[in-house]
Amino acid sequence: MKEEAVTYEQHYEQKYEGMTIAQLAKTMKKIKEQHEAKKRQAAQIWHEYDYLRMRAIVMKMEEMGIESVYVKGVGRLSTREEAGCKTLD
Protein backbone atom coordinates (compact mmCIF):
# COMPACT_ATOMS: atom_id res chain seq x y z
CA MET A 1 0.00 0.00 0.00
CA LYS A 2 1.32 3.42 -1.00
CA GLU A 3 1.77 6.00 1.78
CA GLU A 4 -0.23 9.19 1.21
CA ALA A 5 1.57 12.51 1.19
CA VAL A 6 0.72 14.87 4.02
CA THR A 7 -0.37 18.33 2.87
CA TYR A 8 0.99 21.49 4.46
CA GLU A 9 -2.39 22.09 6.03
CA GLN A 10 -2.48 18.60 7.55
CA HIS A 11 1.08 19.02 8.79
CA TYR A 12 0.26 22.32 10.49
CA GLU A 13 -3.00 21.01 11.92
CA GLN A 14 -1.04 18.22 13.58
CA LYS A 15 1.76 20.55 14.66
CA TYR A 16 -0.48 23.16 16.30
CA GLU A 17 -3.32 20.96 17.52
CA GLY A 18 -3.93 21.46 21.22
CA MET A 19 -2.19 24.84 21.51
CA THR A 20 -3.87 27.69 23.31
CA ILE A 21 -4.65 30.97 21.56
CA ALA A 22 -1.72 32.57 23.40
CA GLN A 23 0.67 29.84 22.23
CA LEU A 24 -0.59 30.14 18.65
CA ALA A 25 -0.22 33.94 18.70
CA LYS A 26 3.32 33.78 20.13
CA THR A 27 4.25 31.18 17.54
CA MET A 28 2.82 33.37 14.78
CA LYS A 29 4.86 36.35 16.04
CA LYS A 30 8.03 34.24 16.16
CA ILE A 31 7.45 32.95 12.61
CA LYS A 32 6.87 36.51 11.36
CA GLU A 33 10.13 37.66 12.98
CA GLN A 34 11.99 34.74 11.39
CA HIS A 35 10.48 35.62 8.02
CA GLU A 36 11.56 39.27 8.34
CA ALA A 37 15.10 38.20 9.26
CA LYS A 38 15.28 35.87 6.25
CA LYS A 39 14.06 38.66 3.96
CA ARG A 40 16.83 40.95 5.27
CA GLN A 41 19.38 38.18 4.75
CA ALA A 42 18.09 37.54 1.22
CA ALA A 43 18.41 41.26 0.42
CA GLN A 44 22.02 41.29 1.64
CA ILE A 45 22.83 38.25 -0.50
CA TRP A 46 21.18 39.87 -3.53
CA HIS A 47 23.22 43.08 -3.04
CA GLU A 48 26.42 41.05 -3.04
CA TYR A 49 25.27 39.14 -6.14
CA ASP A 50 24.52 42.46 -7.87
CA TYR A 51 27.95 43.82 -6.96
CA LEU A 52 29.62 40.78 -8.48
CA ARG A 53 27.55 40.82 -11.67
CA MET A 54 27.37 44.58 -12.19
CA ARG A 55 30.83 45.66 -11.03
CA ALA A 56 33.49 43.12 -10.08
CA ILE A 57 33.11 40.71 -13.00
CA VAL A 58 32.55 43.47 -15.57
CA MET A 59 35.65 45.35 -14.37
CA LYS A 60 37.73 42.16 -14.44
CA MET A 61 36.54 41.31 -17.96
CA GLU A 62 37.31 44.86 -19.15
CA GLU A 63 40.73 44.65 -17.52
CA MET A 64 41.32 41.39 -19.44
CA GLY A 65 39.93 42.87 -22.68
CA ILE A 66 37.22 40.21 -23.08
CA GLU A 67 33.47 40.44 -23.62
CA SER A 68 32.62 36.76 -23.18
CA VAL A 69 34.13 33.86 -21.26
CA TYR A 70 33.12 30.32 -20.34
CA VAL A 71 33.68 29.35 -16.71
CA LYS A 72 33.42 25.63 -15.98
CA GLY A 73 30.72 24.94 -13.42
CA VAL A 74 29.11 28.35 -14.00
CA GLY A 75 28.54 28.77 -17.71
CA ARG A 76 29.20 31.57 -20.16
CA LEU A 77 29.61 35.10 -18.85
CA SER A 78 28.98 37.90 -21.28
CA THR A 79 29.00 41.66 -20.85
CA ARG A 80 26.15 43.61 -22.39
CA GLU A 81 25.99 47.18 -23.66
CA GLU A 82 24.70 48.20 -20.25
CA ALA A 83 26.97 47.61 -17.29
CA GLY A 84 26.60 44.09 -16.04
CA CYS A 85 27.11 40.50 -17.02
CA LYS A 86 24.90 37.46 -17.22
CA THR A 87 25.35 33.73 -17.52
CA LEU A 88 24.21 32.34 -20.83
CA ASP A 89 24.30 28.63 -19.89
Residue pairs with C-beta under 8 A, 6 or more apart in sequence:
6 14
16 24
16 27
19 27
53 84
53 85
53 86
54 83
54 84
54 85
55 83
57 77
57 85
58 79
58 83
58 84
58 85
61 67
61 69
61 77
61 79
61 85
62 79
67 78
67 79
68 76
68 77
68 78
68 79
69 76
69 77
69 78
70 76
70 77
70 89
71 77
74 87
74 89
75 87
75 88
75 89
76 87
76 88
76 89
77 85
77 86
77 87
77 88
78 85
78 86
78 88
79 85
80 86
